[in-house]
Amino acid sequence: MKSKNLFSMKGFFILLLSLCAFSISAQTTVTVSGTVTDDTGLEVIGATVIVVGNATHGTVTDFEGKYTLSNVPANGSLQISYVGMVTQVIPVNGRTTIDVVLAADTEMLDEVVVTALGIKRDKKALGYAIQEVKGDEIIAAREVNVANALSGKVSGLQVIRSGNGPGGSSKIVIRGNNSVTNLNQPLIVVDGVPMDNFTGAKNNDYWNPSADMGNGLSDINPEDIESMSVLKGASAAALYGSRAGNGVILITTKAGRKNDGLGITVSSSISAETIFMNPELQSTYGQGTNGAYDPLSSSSWGPQITGQEYTKWNGQSANMKAYDNLNAYFDKPGINLTDNIAFSQQYNNVSVYTSLGRTDDWSKIPGADLSRTNLTTRATTKFGADDRWSTDAKVQYIKTNAQNRPVGGRNSSNPFFTMYAFPRSLDIRDFSNPVDDAGKMVWYQRTSPQINPYWLSKYRLSNDVRERFLMSGSLKYQFTDWLSGEIRGGTDTYFTEYDNKTYGGSPLTETGRYSFGQDKFFENNFTTLFTAQKDNLFGNWGLGGSLGGNLMHRKKTGISGGPDELLVRDLFTFGNAKNNINAEREYSEKKINSLFGTVQLNYGGYFFIDGTFRNDWSSTLHPDNRSFFYPSISSSLVISDMVNSQGNGMPDWFTYAKVRASFAQVGNDLDPYQLYNTYSIGKDPENNATAGTNNTLYDPSVKSELISSWEAGTELRFFNNRLALDFAWYKSNALRQLLNLPMDPLSGYSSRKINAGNIQNQGIELMINARPVETKDFAWNIQANISTNKNTIVELTDDVKLYSLGGYDNLQVYATAGGNYGEIYGSKFRRVTDKESPYYGKLIVDSNGLPNGTAEKEKVGDQQADMLVGVTNTLQYKGFSFSFLIDSRIGGEIFSGTNFYLQSAGTAAITAPGGKRDEFVVDGVYLDANNQYQVNTIKVTQQEYWNRVTGDTGNLGITEANIYNATNIRVRNVQLNYDFARATLKNTPFTRLRMGVSVNNALMLKSHLNGVDPESVFAIGTNAVGFENTAPPTSRTYLFNVTFGF
């Protein structure tokens, strides 16, 4: 009995000691150290290491990928994570050393994208095409205008650039043009809030154009961008309703994140801007006409330059020679300085991002400068029980100040209107001191429309200042793990002030001219959104959806005016007006209220069906037509996931396969004040007040334009993601076009507003991503974007077959019923049209042996490109990275106003073939007295021929002569960067250091415009982009940049 009790007592003590030991063990903590590397053996800096179950107890790896974390429960677990890598959870099991290898998460890197309303979704669930461009790619392009950084980066997206100097506008078109009346630009949304992407080059007046004030997207600081998602088709953009008829570009800006060190990043770049292309000029004939020297002539049809002595315009004697005046005028390279400092850090549940950027652009064009300041602050936080509440607030301030923006076109205020036709034997540097002692402009004559370009840079001054705020805020609540609600508000508001001063003493004005203006704009958006997502709701079926509403309010006001002539010379005040002051006021206001929703059904994580709806109520339409509904449906099937889920694995070389299809409707509504005719107040020549209607008869029954779109595609990946293909086919029809139908002038109106027409876009897109070579130290990546689009006019109306998109004089760009969008019409050479004649196709000349132009305008070209191709090659070796982008536009035509003007003035190289101006016979025929064609034998001079070609029919002559193939293939960007090894920075304050050099517009591989850049589009603010007109020579930039963090 005693022994039994003793045994029981021993057992009790053994049990007690065991429990104590277990308790002590459970409470024991250890200090864990280790190294985190990637699957290539490189250290991972900034990887997050936390104790599972205690998110506030953690650390990040240092420069060598090492970490040390104390007070870790010996029986706990560590979670190790890094952006773009697979997160690992590792049991501690009492260990003090744990080394971790993180594998690249290739699925995460490209499978989560930002979609409409800023919702992040798995890309495999989408039934439509979407393409994302990372912020690093935008920054690497080193473009002042963010829009230009998209060139060649997105399949189906075309960036149409202007040649309008620093800060000039660029236009984005996605999958062709859907409207003949609006600008066909996509909606720009920044962090869920739309921004106004105005185009400051709306005036396409050939004779009197205005300066290009830039486009709205150019205000964004590239350094602030995290990513840009391009929603190409109607299905992708349907949730934005009537505002998404031309696609959507979603910009996600940077937010604060956990960083090693202070979290400060500084970047700085300096670039030199030189001439990329110059028009081809002749250098063998000087100032004058008909082979004779004339010191007052503004052309170069004078004598052959042989070094002969002659008397200059100022009475001095000299030996005649040709001068390189364009390069002499650009005597200094343009300089661009861009600096940015950013702070990004996360403190528990609060993250902060702020940046300050400054760009100063001193153009190669004398006197033209631009500066831009960007200040951004963003803060996000989570709070409340289980962090269910979250907020996101951001403020961006942008100030742009531009001096002397270039004026394009054949206009006296355009210095290149002078430079391109400047007589070849005159030295432009003789006029670099542009004012004489009497205050008059120094020039070789005073009857020419040409103005001394040095005088323009100093005495025709313009200044515009734009201050802009982009502000947004959101409050979100996570009701459950599958349901959340969010309210979001934002505003885009800007104020622009501009003035123009033209001093007296030139042919433009004797006493001076002055104008002043102000514009104010705001757009407010308020959105409510509820989102639900529940996987495996019914077996393998999952269900998701969203429901929300939006209120949009936009308003713009403006006033401008000034005296055309000053009373007292160069006193720039309104009170100094010699005559009455011309003043104009602008006012417009618009509201759209919307409801929208989505339903998302998925099965097994590989089959998805999405449906969306949106209903808009627009203030610009009649109450009976104010409401319009836009639906969409899309589906995708991930074949590879389906096969794998059924236990039938895909072949090792076939990594991923998906098919998708969609249908959607979106639209374009009306601009304000186009329902009813109102009176405008004016004055007659006697200054009496007048009231009159505008030239268009409005119809209150018009409806919004309606775009129906079909799309199908596939995504394929091979060899463990080494080769990826994304193919898309699409077709869209834009119905109920808002047209201005021509009317009989006797009616009192020139046109009336109607709904009619059908514009079709049909095309294919192919995106290729390949890694042909990948080793431990070396990698070669290729990204290709290829697209074709056919933009046709199925019908307009029974009464209209040609609808003008823009143009001037005898050159017009039309939307042609039964033809294409953007056909170029002008006068053609008269030719033999009888196919039975042996002279079929020959030019018909007159009795002087010179060609004639047709009296009626005929089709001479098409501004549409046949294909767009962008190919980026990136080669990486250890810390070095070398890349180059070849950007191609294949096909289409363009009218060159620059070549026309050079030919007219006798400065073009083609006017002196082989450096000679021998008489020649035009290869053509003429009609004899018996109305029979005879071979032409009459010799003509080069001046006679080119005077006829450039002046026979209208001010633009025989326009066919200057229609060129718009194909151009260029090396858009070349860059070489070096990232310093982490070990090298170990004993420095830096966490990152990168240095690089790059060249933009590095090389033109193919072009047909005789030294004129086909991208120098004139009327960038219209849909008539098929001509250029004496724009400044485009630039090549050489850039050095450095980025470091600490």
HELIX and SHEET records of a PDB file:
HELIX    1   1 LYS A    2  GLN A   27  1                                  26    
HELIX    2   2 THR A  106  GLU A  111  1                                   6    
HELIX    3   3 ALA A  116  GLY A  118  5                                   3    
HELIX    4   4 LYS A  123  ALA A  125  5                                   3    
HELIX    5   5 GLY A  135  ALA A  141  1                                   7    
HELIX    6   6 VAL A  146  LEU A  150  5                                   5    
HELIX    7   7 GLY A  216  ASP A  219  5                                   4    
HELIX    8   8 PRO A  222  ASP A  224  5                                   3    
HELIX    9   9 ALA A  234  ALA A  237  1                                   4    
HELIX   10  10 ALA A  238  ARG A  243  5                                   6    
HELIX   11  11 ASN A  325  TYR A  329  1                                   5    
HELIX   12  12 ALA A  385  ASP A  387  5                                   3    
HELIX   13  13 PRO A  415  MET A  419  1                                   5    
HELIX   14  14 ILE A  428  PHE A  431  5                                   4    
HELIX   15  15 PRO A  453  TYR A  459  1                                   7    
HELIX   16  16 PHE A  574  ASN A  576  5                                   3    
HELIX   17  17 ILE A  639  SER A  645  1                                   7    
HELIX   18  18 PRO A  745  SER A  747  5                                   3    
HELIX   19  19 GLY A  897  ALA A  905  1                                   9    
HELIX   20  20 ALA A  909  THR A  911  5                                   3    
HELIX   21  21 PRO A  913  GLY A  915  5                                   3    
HELIX   22  22 GLN A  942  VAL A  949  1                                   8    
HELIX   23  23 THR A  959  ASN A  962  5                                   4    
HELIX   24  24 ALA A  983  LEU A  985  5                                   3    
SHEET    1   A 3 LYS A  66  PRO A  73  0                                        
SHEET    2   A 3 THR A  29  ASP A  38 -1                                        
SHEET    3   A 3 VAL A 100  LEU A 102  1                                        
SHEET    1   B 4 ASN A  54  VAL A  60  0                                        
SHEET    2   B 4 THR A  48  VAL A  51 -1                                        
SHEET    3   B 4 SER A  77  SER A  81 -1                                        
SHEET    4   B 4 GLN A  88  PRO A  91 -1                                        
SHEET    1   C 2 VAL A 112  VAL A 114  0                                        
SHEET    2   C 2 LYS A 120  ASP A 122 -1                                        
SHEET    1   D 5 ILE A 130  LYS A 134  0                                        
SHEET    2   D 5 ILE A 225  LEU A 231 -1                                        
SHEET    3   D 5 VAL A 248  THR A 253 -1                                        
SHEET    4   D 5 LEU A 187  VAL A 190  1                                        
SHEET    5   D 5 VAL A 193  MET A 195 -1                                        
SHEET    1   E 2 LEU A 157  ARG A 161  0                                        
SHEET    2   E 2 SER A 170  ILE A 174 -1                                        
SHEET    1   F23 THR A 696  LEU A 697  0                                        
SHEET    2   F23 SER A 751  GLU A 774  1                                        
SHEET    3   F23 LEU A 723  PRO A 742 -1                                        
SHEET    4   F23 GLU A 705  PHE A 718 -1                                        
SHEET    5   F23 PHE A 654  ASN A 668 -1                                        
SHEET    6   F23 SER A 627  VAL A 638 -1                                        
SHEET    7   F23 PHE A 607  SER A 618 -1                                        
SHEET    8   F23 ASN A 582  TYR A 603 -1                                        
SHEET    9   F23 TRP A 541  GLY A 562 -1                                        
SHEET   10   F23 ARG A 513  PHE A 538 -1                                        
SHEET   11   F23 LEU A 483  THR A 502 -1                                        
SHEET   12   F23 ARG A 460  GLN A 478 -1                                        
SHEET   13   F23 TRP A 389  GLN A 403 -1                                        
SHEET   14   F23 ASP A 369  PHE A 383 -1                                        
SHEET   15   F23 VAL A 350  TRP A 362 -1                                        
SHEET   16   F23 GLY A 334  TYR A 347 -1                                        
SHEET   17   F23 ILE A 264  ILE A 275 -1                                        
SHEET   18   F23 SER A1035  GLY A1045 -1                                        
SHEET   19   F23 ARG A 992  LYS A1006 -1                                        
SHEET   20   F23 ASN A 968  ASP A 979 -1                                        
SHEET   21   F23 PHE A 880  ILE A 890 -1                                        
SHEET   22   F23 MET A 867  TYR A 877 -1                                        
SHEET   23   F23 PHE A 778  GLU A 795 -1                                        
SHEET    1   G 2 GLU A 309  THR A 311  0                                        
SHEET    2   G 2 SER A 317  ASN A 319 -1                                        
SHEET    1   H 2 TYR A 679  LYS A 683  0                                        
SHEET    2   H 2 ALA A 689  THR A 693 -1                                        
SHEET    1   I 4 LEU A 802  TYR A 808  0                                        
SHEET    2   I 4 LEU A 811  THR A 816 -1                                        
SHEET    3   I 4 TYR A 821  GLY A 826 -1                                        
SHEET    4   I 4 GLU A 858  ASP A 862 -1                                        
SHEET    1   J 3 LEU A 843  ILE A 844  0                                        
SHEET    2   J 3 GLY A 924  LEU A 927  1                                        
SHEET    3   J 3 TYR A 933  VAL A 935 -1                                        
SHEET    1   K 3 ILE A 963  ASN A 965  0                                        
SHEET    2   K 3 GLU A 893  SER A 896 -1                                        
SHEET    3   K 3 PHE A1027  GLU A1028  1                                        
SHEET    1   L 2 PHE A 920  VAL A 921  0                                        
SHEET    2   L 2 LYS A 939  VAL A 940 -1                                        
END                                                                             
